[in-house]
C-alpha cells in the first residue's frame, strides 16, 4: 500500500484497478430520520457530513459537491470506491440514489458491502441497463453469482438519470433491487459483516462522473 492508501485488484470482466477512499457521513429525507430502525443516513449536506477522507490524482478523485458524493475517473479501465469507515453493518437494508453525469453508458457504478480488508460483495449497474453481482475473495479472485452481466428493464437508461439501488442483507440471504424492482436473490454465507462503500468504474472509455445521494441504511 502506498502513502495514498490505494489498493489494487484485478476484476474479471476487465483489468480494473480499484482505488480506495474512505468516507463518513449523515442525513436523508426519504425516511423519518429519528426512526429507531435507521442505522445510518447521508444527504452529503455541507457542514453536516462528518469526517471525510477524500483523495485523488490525475487518474480519478472523489469529492462532495452540491450535496452529492461525486466520483470522477479520468482514465479507462479504472474502478474507484469510497468506503464508510464506521459503523460496520451485518444485517441491513441499504438504499442510495445514483446518477451518471458523464462518460460511456457501459461504465458501471454501485455499492460494495460487508467489506473487510480485500473481501466484499459488489452490486453494480450500468446506464445501458445491465447489472452484476459478485464477491471479491481474500486470495484476490472473484466469484460471480451469474455468468455475466445481466440485462434488466428496471434500470433507467442514459445520462443524468437517477436510479435507486437497494440491497437487503439478512444473514446469507442477499436481495438486490433497482427502482424497487427485485432483480435477484442470492444465498451466500461467505461474509457476515463489514463496511459499505460506493463505487464507479470505467471500461474502455475515460471521463466518467457519477453522483451518489440519499444514502440510508436501516435495520431489516
Residue pairs with C-beta under 8 A, 6 or more apart in sequence:
1 7
4 55
4 57
5 20
5 22
5 55
6 19
6 20
7 18
7 19
7 20
7 118
8 17
8 18
9 16
9 17
9 18
9 79
9 118
9 136
9 140
10 16
10 140
11 18
11 79
11 142
11 201
12 134
12 142
12 144
13 132
13 149
13 203
14 77
14 203
14 204
15 77
16 77
16 78
16 79
16 201
17 77
17 78
17 79
18 79
18 80
18 81
18 199
19 59
19 60
19 78
19 79
19 80
19 81
20 81
20 83
21 53
21 54
21 55
21 56
21 62
21 80
21 81
21 82
21 83
22 52
22 53
22 82
22 83
22 84
22 85
23 52
23 53
23 54
23 62
23 69
23 82
23 83
23 84
23 85
23 198
24 49
24 50
24 51
24 52
24 84
24 85
24 86
25 42
25 44
25 49
25 50
25 52
25 69
25 84
25 215
26 40
26 41
26 42
26 43
26 48
26 49
26 50
27 33
27 41
27 42
27 43
27 44
27 45
27 48
27 49
28 38
28 41
28 42
28 43
28 214
28 215
28 216
29 43
29 214
30 95
30 214
30 216
31 38
31 41
31 216
31 218
32 38
33 41
35 218
37 218
37 219
38 216
38 217
38 218
39 87
39 89
39 92
39 217
39 218
39 219
40 84
40 87
40 89
40 215
40 216
40 217
41 215
41 216
41 217
42 49
42 214
42 215
42 216
43 67
43 213
43 214
44 64
44 67
44 68
44 69
44 212
44 213
45 67
46 64
46 67
49 64
52 64
53 85
54 61
54 62
54 63
54 64
54 82
55 61
55 62
56 62
56 63
56 72
58 74
59 73
59 74
59 75
59 78
60 71
60 72
60 73
60 74
60 75
60 78
60 80
61 71
61 72
62 69
62 70
62 71
62 72
62 80
62 82
63 69
63 70
63 72
64 70
67 213
68 99
68 211
68 212
68 213
69 82
69 198
69 211
69 212
69 213
70 101
70 209
70 210
70 211
70 212
71 80
71 81
71 82
71 109
71 198
71 199
71 200
71 208
71 209
71 210
71 212
72 208
72 209
73 80
73 103
73 200
73 201
73 202
73 206
73 207
73 208
73 209
74 206
74 207
75 202
75 206
76 202
76 203
76 204
76 205
76 206
77 202
77 203
77 204
78 201
78 202
79 108
79 199
79 200
79 201
79 202
80 199
80 200
80 201
81 112
81 197
81 198
81 199
81 200
82 197
82 198
82 199
83 112
83 115
83 195
83 196
83 197
84 195
84 196
84 197
85 195
88 193
88 194
88 195
89 113
89 114
89 169
89 193
89 194
89 195
89 196
89 217
90 114
90 169
90 192
90 193
91 169
91 170
91 171
91 219
91 220
92 167
92 168
92 169
92 217
92 218
92 219
92 220
93 166
93 167
93 168
93 169
93 217
93 218
93 219
93 220
94 111
94 113
94 165
94 166
94 167
94 169
94 196
94 215
94 216
94 217
94 218
95 164
95 165
95 166
95 214
95 215
95 216
96 111
96 164
96 165
96 198
96 212
96 213
96 214
96 215
96 216
97 162
97 163
97 164
97 212
97 213
97 214
98 109
98 110
98 125
98 162
98 163
98 164
98 165
98 210
98 211
98 212
99 160
99 161
99 162
99 163
99 210
99 211
99 213
100 107
100 109
100 127
100 159
100 160
100 161
100 208
100 209
100 210
100 211
101 159
101 160
101 209
101 210
101 211
102 159
102 207
102 208
102 209
103 159
103 202
103 205
103 206
103 207
103 208
103 209
103 210
104 202
104 203
104 204
104 205
104 208
105 126
105 127
105 128
105 157
105 158
105 159
106 126
106 128
106 130
106 203
106 204
106 205
107 126
107 127
107 200
107 201
107 202
107 203
107 205
107 208
107 210
108 124
108 125
108 126
108 132
108 199
108 200
108 201
108 203
109 124
109 125
109 126
109 198
109 199
109 200
109 201
109 210
110 122
110 123
110 124
110 125
110 131
110 165
110 198
110 199
111 122
111 123
111 124
111 165
111 167
111 196
111 197
111 198
111 199
112 120
112 121
112 122
112 123
112 195
112 196
112 197
112 198
112 199
113 120
113 121
113 123
113 167
113 169
113 194
113 195
113 196
113 197
114 120
114 121
114 169
114 191
114 192
114 193
114 194
114 195
115 121
115 194
115 195
115 196
115 197
116 191
116 193
116 194
116 195
117 138
118 136
118 138
118 140
119 135
119 136
119 137
119 138
119 190
119 191
119 194
120 135
120 136
120 191
120 194
120 195
120 197
121 133
121 134
121 135
121 136
121 174
121 188
121 191
122 132
122 133
122 134
122 135
122 136
122 199
123 131
123 132
123 133
123 165
123 167
123 176
124 131
124 132
124 199
124 201
125 131
125 132
125 152
125 155
125 163
125 165
125 178
126 149
126 155
127 155
127 157
127 158
127 159
127 161
128 157
129 151
129 152
129 153
129 155
129 157
130 149
130 150
130 151
130 152
130 155
131 149
131 150
131 152
131 155
131 176
131 178
131 183
132 144
132 146
132 149
132 150
133 144
133 145
133 146
133 174
133 176
133 184
133 186
134 142
134 143
134 144
134 145
135 142
135 143
135 145
135 188
135 190
135 191
136 142
137 143
137 190
145 184
145 186
145 188
146 184
150 183
150 184
152 178
152 181
152 183
154 177
154 178
154 179
154 181
154 183
155 163
155 178
155 179
156 162
156 163
156 179
163 178
163 179
164 178
164 179
164 180
165 177
165 178
166 176
166 177
166 178
166 180
167 174
167 175
167 176
167 177
168 174
168 175
168 177
168 220
169 175
169 220
170 220
171 189
171 192
172 187
172 188
172 189
173 185
173 186
173 187
174 185
174 186
174 187
174 188
175 182
175 184
175 185
175 186
176 182
176 183
176 184
176 185
176 186
177 183
196 217
198 212
198 215
200 208
200 210
201 208
202 208
